[in-house]
């Protein structure tokens, strides 16, 4: 891990629907604790002024999953198992977000999470 990692990221406790000024950052990670249903939906919107938000139409804003209207859906399969046995529906999910091409302000609407954090990364200004 790079030693200047902490100068290149901004970690924010987050509440669904809060606006974030993402100026100077090219990517983000939404960290969420998934509730007992095992389902999580994240919708991203963006704005130039921080007040009038529109859905993100880039289908690759979430690199892990092509989306429509900026909506990412994660669902822990019912009865899922790994090498050690059944997997609990609750757990932490990290969702990568590509911010390149988005407006200055972003907002995530998250359903199915019990706690959230947003980490902005890939700072356009590197420490010296």
N, C-alpha and C positions, 0 to 999 in steps of 0.2 A: 504494500500500500504506500502511496506517495506521502511524503511528510507534509507537503503543502495541501493535502486533501482538505483540511479544515478551512483554508483560505479560499478554496474553490467551490464550496457548497454553502447552502443556507438551509438549515433544518427548521421547520416550523410546525408546532402543534397546530392541528387544523380542525375546524368545524365545517361540516358540509355546507356548501353555498357561500363561504367566505371568498372575497376577491383577493387575489395575490398579484402584486406587481412583479412580474417575472423578468423585467428589463435586465439584460446582462447575463441571462442564463439560457442555455440551449436545450436542456433536458430536465426532467424531473422524475422522481419516484414517489408514488403514492403508497404509503405503508398503511395497511388496514388490518385490524383484528376482525376476522369474520365471525358473525354471530352463529348461534346454534343451528340456523337453517342451512348453513354451508353455502349460501348464495350471496354474491356481492355484485352490485351494479354501480359503475362509475361513469358519469357523463361529464364531458368537458365542454365548456363554453369559453369564448374569448371576447375582448372588447378593447377599443382604443382609449376609451375615457373612464373605464372602471364602473360604469353605470348601465350602459346599454349592451348587454351580452347577447351573442348569437352562437348557435351551435357550430362546433368545428366540423368542417366537411371533409377534411383530409382523412381518407380511409386508413392511413398508416400512422396516425397520431399515437396509437398504442401499437408499437412494433410487434408485439406478441400476437395480435389478433386484428384482422381487418375489421373495421367498424363502419357503421352508418350513423351519421349525425353525431359522431364523437361519443358513442355509447359502448362501453366495455362490460362484458358479462363474464363473471367467474362463478363456476358452480362446482363445488366438491361433489364428486359422484356419490350417490347414496350407496352405502355398503362398500366403499372403496377400501382397498387393502394394499399394504406394502409388504416388504419382506418380513416385517415384525408382526404383522397381523392387521386388524382393522384400524383405519385412520379416523380420528375424531373429526367431526364436521367443523368444529371451531379451530382457528389457527390464524397465523399471520400470513398475509399475502402482500407481495411487493409487485407493483404494476409500473412498468417503464412507460414514460411519456416523452415523445419527441416534440419539443417546443419550436423547432425551426419553422419559420413561416407564420407563426401565430402572432396575434396582436399583443400589445404590452401587458394587458391584464388577463388573467385566467381565473376560472372558478370551476371547482369540481363539485358535483352533486353526487353524493354517495349514499346508497341504500344497502342495508344489511351489515354495516360495520358497527362495532361497539366502541372503537377508538381509531383515530386517524393521525397521521403525520405526513407532511409533504416535504421532500428534500429536493431543492433546486440544485442543479449541478451543471458541469461544463461551462464554467464562468468564461465570459468573453474577455475578461481582464485577468491575466495571470499574475501571481505574485512574483516579485523579483528577489 
